[in-house]
Amino acid sequence: MRRSFYQYLMTLRNPSSTEPIAEFANNAFYDQSFPKQETDYHRLSQYLELNAGYLPTMTIFDEVYRDYHEKEQL
């Protein structure tokens, strides 16, 4: 069974890290509106562009999604 992007992102959490990807994961964890079952790049991207003030640049999302896509073989 394929993991959602959120499930994959949660594997990257590290509350003591200041690395951008870990901070993205940590902040998404606290985002109660995050689309937790979503796998589609465009829907996730649209949500983040409109709602994720905690994400300083979309290139962080792009990098994580690329890794997610490769590992989950979507």
N, CA, C and O of each residue as an XYZ file, in Angstrom:
296
protein
N       0.836     -1.187      0.000
C       0.000      0.000      0.000
C       0.879      1.248      0.000
O       1.838      1.353      0.764
N       0.541      2.163     -0.848
C       1.286      3.397     -1.005
C       1.008      4.380      0.128
O      -0.138      4.551      0.544
N       2.048      5.014      0.616
C       1.887      6.049      1.633
C       1.454      7.360      0.984
O       1.773      7.629     -0.174
N       0.740      8.152      1.730
C       0.426      9.506      1.252
C       1.694     10.355      1.402
O       2.645      9.962      2.077
N       1.683     11.515      0.763
C       2.824     12.411      0.882
C       3.033     12.804      2.340
O       4.168     12.860      2.814
N       1.948     13.073      3.044
C       2.040     13.464      4.452
C       2.701     12.354      5.276
O       3.559     12.637      6.112
N       2.317     11.119      5.053
C       2.924     10.005      5.791
C       4.424      9.938      5.524
O       5.214      9.709      6.440
N       4.809     10.138      4.275
C       6.229     10.161      3.937
C       6.926     11.345      4.615
O       8.004     11.199      5.191
N       6.296     12.512      4.537
C       6.877     13.717      5.119
C       7.108     13.555      6.619
O       8.092     14.066      7.155
N       6.217     12.856      7.289
C       6.359     12.674      8.740
C       7.592     11.830      9.097
O       8.071     11.895     10.229
N       8.098     11.058      8.168
C       9.327     10.297      8.422
C      10.544     11.221      8.440
O      11.623     10.816      8.872
N      10.377     12.453      7.976
C      11.475     13.415      7.903
C      11.475     14.393      9.069
O      12.320     15.287      9.131
N      10.538     14.231      9.988
C      10.461     15.132     11.153
C      11.676     14.956     12.050
O      12.199     13.857     12.232
N      12.099     16.079     12.599
C      13.160     16.080     13.600
C      13.023     17.394     14.364
O      13.549     18.420     13.934
N      12.319     17.366     15.497
C      12.043     18.611     16.232
C      13.278     19.401     16.651
O      13.177     20.602     16.905
N      14.415     18.768     16.727
C      15.619     19.500     17.150
C      16.464     19.985     15.976
O      17.528     20.569     16.183
N      16.010     19.752     14.757
C      16.775     20.136     13.573
C      16.339     21.495     13.048
O      15.176     21.882     13.166
N      17.294     22.211     12.465
C      16.981     23.474     11.791
C      17.130     23.334     10.273
O      17.101     24.328      9.548
N      17.287     22.109      9.804
C      17.363     21.866      8.364
C      16.006     22.175      7.735
O      14.976     21.858      8.330
N      15.976     22.786      6.549
C      14.706     23.199      5.935
C      13.692     22.066      5.754
O      12.497     22.272      5.968
N      14.146     20.888      5.367
C      13.208     19.781      5.154
C      12.614     19.322      6.481
O      11.413     19.060      6.558
N      13.419     19.222      7.507
C      12.913     18.839      8.827
C      11.953     19.897      9.352
O      10.936     19.555      9.955
N      12.250     21.164      9.138
C      11.351     22.232      9.575
C      10.028     22.181      8.818
O       8.970     22.405      9.406
N      10.078     21.890      7.524
C       8.855     21.716      6.729
C       8.011     20.593      7.328
O       6.811     20.760      7.544
N       8.634     19.464      7.592
C       7.919     18.323      8.168
C       7.363     18.655      9.548
O       6.218     18.322      9.854
N       8.157     19.301     10.371
C       7.703     19.668     11.715
C       6.495     20.609     11.648
O       5.526     20.432     12.386
N       6.558     21.601     10.767
C       5.451     22.550     10.646
C       4.207     21.910     10.030
O       3.086     22.226     10.429
N       4.396     21.018      9.067
C       3.251     20.314      8.477
C       2.549     19.461      9.531
O       1.328     19.304      9.488
N       3.297     18.920     10.458
C       2.735     18.121     11.540
C       1.719     18.933     12.350
O       0.702     18.398     12.791
N       1.997     20.215     12.542
C       1.110     21.088     13.312
C       0.018     21.756     12.476
O      -0.861     22.424     13.020
N       0.073     21.577     11.161
C      -0.912     22.159     10.249
C      -2.139     21.248     10.207
O      -2.136     20.232      9.513
N      -3.166     21.605     10.934
C      -4.348     20.754     11.050
C      -5.124     20.626      9.746
O      -5.921     19.700      9.595
N      -4.909     21.532      8.808
C      -5.621     21.488      7.529
C      -4.836     20.784      6.429
O      -5.336     20.633      5.314
N      -3.618     20.355      6.725
C      -2.786     19.721      5.691
C      -3.538     18.525      5.094
O      -4.110     17.725      5.835
N      -3.541     18.400      3.770
C      -4.253     17.277      3.124
C      -3.513     15.949      3.343
O      -2.673     15.553      2.535
N      -3.832     15.294      4.414
C      -3.063     14.140      4.897
C      -3.157     12.896      4.015
O      -2.285     12.030      4.091
N      -4.180     12.786      3.190
C      -4.326     11.598      2.334
C      -3.884     11.843      0.895
O      -3.927     10.933      0.067
N      -3.468     13.046      0.600
C      -3.161     13.440     -0.783
C      -1.837     12.863     -1.270
O      -0.879     12.741     -0.507
N      -1.800     12.508     -2.556
C      -0.575     12.041     -3.205
C      -0.236     12.886     -4.446
O       0.891     12.839     -4.940
N      -1.204     13.650     -4.943
C      -1.048     14.396     -6.184
C      -0.203     15.662     -6.000
O      -0.483     16.493     -5.135
N       0.821     15.787     -6.821
C       1.739     16.931     -6.747
C       1.007     18.263     -6.875
O       1.226     19.171     -6.074
N       0.144     18.383     -7.872
C      -0.501     19.669     -8.143
C      -1.444     20.091     -7.020
O      -1.491     21.267     -6.660
N      -2.181     19.158     -6.476
C      -3.081     19.495     -5.367
C      -2.287     19.900     -4.130
O      -2.637     20.864     -3.450
N      -1.225     19.163     -3.843
C      -0.368     19.506     -2.699
C       0.292     20.863     -2.900
O       0.331     21.686     -1.985
N       0.803     21.085     -4.086
C       1.471     22.344     -4.398
C       0.506     23.517     -4.238
O       0.863     24.542     -3.657
N      -0.696     23.370     -4.744
C      -1.687     24.434     -4.634
C      -2.016     24.703     -3.158
O      -2.086     25.857     -2.736
N      -2.215     23.648     -2.389
C      -2.504     23.836     -0.965
C      -1.365     24.605     -0.288
O      -1.608     25.571      0.436
N      -0.138     24.178     -0.524
C       1.003     24.806      0.133
C       1.186     26.259     -0.293
O       1.497     27.114      0.537
N       0.996     26.542     -1.573
C       1.141     27.919     -2.050
C       0.123     28.847     -1.401
O       0.421     30.012     -1.138
N      -1.066     28.339     -1.145
C      -2.136     29.172     -0.603
C      -2.198     29.194      0.920
O      -2.724     30.143      1.501
N      -1.666     28.157      1.579
C      -1.916     28.007      3.009
C      -0.696     27.815      3.900
O      -0.819     27.871      5.124
N       0.457     27.594      3.329
C       1.609     27.230      4.157
C       2.602     28.375      4.276
O       3.641     28.379      3.616
N       2.280     29.330      5.106
C       3.197     30.438      5.354
C       4.480     29.979      6.014
O       5.468     30.713      6.037
N       4.471     28.777      6.549
C       5.651     28.217      7.212
C       6.668     27.656      6.220
O       7.771     27.284      6.621
N       6.323     27.587      4.947
C       7.237     27.047      3.938
C       7.884     28.225      3.207
O       7.225     28.878      2.398
N       9.172     28.511      3.478
C       9.802     29.713      2.924
C       9.963     29.685      1.403
O       9.978     30.740      0.770
N      10.083     28.508      0.815
C      10.224     28.395     -0.642
C       9.658     27.060     -1.111
O       9.793     26.042     -0.432
N       9.033     27.078     -2.263
C       8.430     25.853     -2.797
C       9.483     24.859     -3.284
O       9.161     23.694     -3.521
N      10.725     25.292     -3.436
C      11.763     24.344     -3.852
C      11.974     23.264     -2.793
O      12.383     22.150     -3.120
N      11.700     23.581     -1.535
C      11.798     22.567     -0.468
C      10.756     21.487     -0.721
O      11.065     20.296     -0.671
N       9.524     21.901     -0.993
C       8.464     20.942     -1.311
C       8.837     20.138     -2.546
O       8.691     18.915     -2.554
N       9.312     20.802     -3.583
C       9.676     20.105     -4.827
C      10.712     19.014     -4.570
O      10.599     17.910     -5.103
N      11.705     19.316     -3.768
C      12.751     18.340     -3.455
C      12.185     17.145     -2.695
O      12.484     15.996     -3.018
N      11.374     17.422     -1.695
C      10.793     16.335     -0.897
C       9.832     15.509     -1.747
O       9.817     14.282     -1.652
N       9.031     16.175     -2.576
C       8.088     15.435     -3.412
C       8.822     14.555     -4.418
O       8.387     13.435     -4.689
N       9.919     15.040     -4.972
C      10.714     14.243     -5.917
C      11.220     12.968     -5.236
O      11.145     11.881     -5.809
N      11.735     13.109     -4.013
C      12.197     11.937     -3.270
C      11.038     10.993     -2.952
O      11.162      9.776     -3.082
N       9.918     11.568     -2.536
C       8.712     10.780     -2.254
C       8.287     10.005     -3.494
O       8.001      8.810     -3.419
N       8.248     10.684     -4.625
C       7.823     10.047     -5.864
C       8.737      8.890     -6.238
O       8.262      7.839     -6.667
N      10.042      9.074     -6.081
C      11.004      8.012     -6.404
C      10.857      6.822     -5.457
O      10.889      5.674     -5.900
N      10.697      7.081     -4.170
C      10.610      6.001     -3.199
C       9.284      5.269     -3.234
O       9.232      4.064     -2.987
N       8.217      5.980     -3.538
C       6.894      5.366     -3.573
C       6.529      4.882     -4.976
O       5.525      4.193     -5.155
N       7.336      5.240     -5.960
C       7.136      4.854     -7.360
C       5.711      5.106     -7.822
O       4.993      4.196     -8.235
N       5.333      6.364     -7.737
C       3.970      6.746     -8.120
C       3.807      6.752     -9.621
O       2.723      7.051    -10.123
